[in-house]
Amino acid sequence: MEIWINPACSKCRSAVSLLDAEGADYTVRRYLDDVPSEDEIRDVLNRLGLEPWDITRTQEAAAKELGLKEWARDADTRERWITALAEHPKLIQRPIITADDGTAVVARTDEAVRDALSR
């Protein structure tokens, strides 16, 4: 199991604390320092069952600079979104846990973290 975190994020710290409390075996990836490639983002999206716009933090300054709210959300623009996430990792919603069964969850709640642990 791997968790993508930003240590400055309270939701990330909470998720890590819960993983620790449950005695989970996991790896921390500080995704702002160890930026996921476009292929890794595609893989996580497939595991999540989501599209790139579903995990994009549209209130971030970079999102506003790029005008993401105006971008189409369709198959034709999917790769453009993935490129933006790879080039601006701060836009990626966090934390994301890749579970041992090959799935993933956006672990913003204790329930989501427990869901990942149960997989």
C-alpha positions in Angstrom: 0.0 0.0 0.0 1.2 3.5 -0.8 -0.1 6.9 0.2 0.5 10.0 -1.7 0.8 12.9 0.7 1.6 16.6 1.1 3.0 16.8 4.7 1.5 20.3 5.1 -2.0 18.9 4.5 -4.1 18.1 7.6 -6.1 15.4 5.8 -2.8 13.7 4.8 -1.5 13.8 8.4 -4.8 12.4 9.7 -4.7 9.6 7.1 -1.1 8.7 8.1 -2.0 8.8 11.8 -4.9 6.4 11.2 -2.7 4.0 9.1 -0.2 4.1 11.9 -2.9 3.5 14.6 -4.1 0.5 12.6 -0.6 -0.9 12.2 -0.8 -0.8 8.4 2.2 -1.6 6.2 2.5 1.3 3.8 5.0 3.5 1.9 4.7 7.3 2.0 5.2 9.2 -1.3 5.6 12.9 -0.9 4.2 13.5 -4.4 5.3 17.2 -4.5 8.9 16.0 -4.2 8.6 12.7 -6.0 6.2 13.8 -8.8 4.1 11.1 -10.4 4.6 10.6 -14.2 1.7 10.9 -16.6 1.7 7.0 -16.7 1.5 6.8 -12.9 -1.3 9.3 -12.9 -3.2 7.3 -15.6 -2.6 4.1 -13.5 -4.0 5.8 -10.3 -7.0 7.1 -12.2 -7.7 3.6 -13.5 -7.4 2.2 -10.0 -9.6 5.0 -8.6 -12.2 4.6 -11.4 -12.1 8.4 -11.9 -11.2 10.9 -14.5 -8.4 13.5 -14.0 -10.8 16.4 -13.4 -12.3 14.3 -10.6 -9.0 14.5 -8.6 -8.0 18.1 -9.6 -7.9 20.8 -6.9 -9.5 23.5 -9.0 -9.1 26.2 -6.3 -5.3 26.1 -6.4 -3.5 29.1 -7.9 -2.1 27.0 -10.7 -5.6 25.8 -11.6 -6.8 29.4 -11.9 -3.7 30.4 -13.9 -4.4 27.5 -16.3 -8.1 28.3 -16.5 -9.0 24.7 -15.6 -12.6 25.5 -14.7 -13.2 26.3 -18.4 -11.5 23.2 -19.8 -13.8 20.6 -21.3 -14.2 17.4 -19.3 -14.3 14.8 -22.0 -12.2 12.1 -23.7 -10.7 14.6 -26.1 -9.2 16.7 -23.2 -8.3 13.8 -20.8 -4.7 13.8 -21.8 -4.4 17.6 -21.4 -5.7 17.2 -17.8 -3.2 14.4 -17.0 -0.4 16.5 -18.4 -1.5 19.4 -16.2 -1.5 17.2 -13.1 2.0 15.9 -13.9 3.3 19.4 -14.5 1.6 20.9 -11.5 1.4 18.1 -8.9 -0.1 20.5 -6.3 -3.3 20.2 -8.3 -3.6 16.5 -7.4 -6.2 15.8 -4.7 -4.7 14.2 -1.6 -4.2 11.9 0.1 -4.5 9.0 -2.3 -4.0 5.5 -1.1 -3.2 2.7 -3.5 -4.6 -0.5 -1.9 -3.1 -3.9 -1.9 -5.9 -5.3 -4.1 -5.0 -3.0 -7.0 -7.6 -0.3 -6.3 -7.1 3.1 -4.9 -9.1 5.7 -2.8 -9.0 9.4 -2.3 -8.6 9.1 1.5 -9.9 12.5 2.7 -12.0 10.8 5.5 -11.3 8.2 8.1 -14.0 6.0 6.4 -12.0 6.1 3.1 -8.8 5.2 4.9 -10.5 2.3 6.6 -12.0 1.3 3.2 -8.4 1.1 1.7 -7.3 -0.9 4.7 -10.0 -3.4 4.2 -9.1 -4.2 0.6 
